[in-house]
Amino acid sequence: MILAQRALSANDLPTAHKAVTAAIADRDDVADYHILQGRIELASGSSSAAFNAYRNALALDATNTEALLEVSQLGLTTGNL
């Protein structure tokens, strides 16, 4: 997880994506992992994948404000509402 965050901060999106995917494969019940995946997907320009990641985070933590905000904004952008 730390590797994914550092890679995102360094704009090394392939490494960030690989690291967060591995983290989610290991523990798919951690909302913060899905939040980070959403951030990585947004930085990569993939609105649809970001929406799915944030939606997964919201399913795990319905009170997460970042997930709520991004699902609503990306839902409008991608037509998923």
Order of alpha helices (4+ residues) and beta strands (2+ residues): alpha-alpha-alpha-alpha-alpha
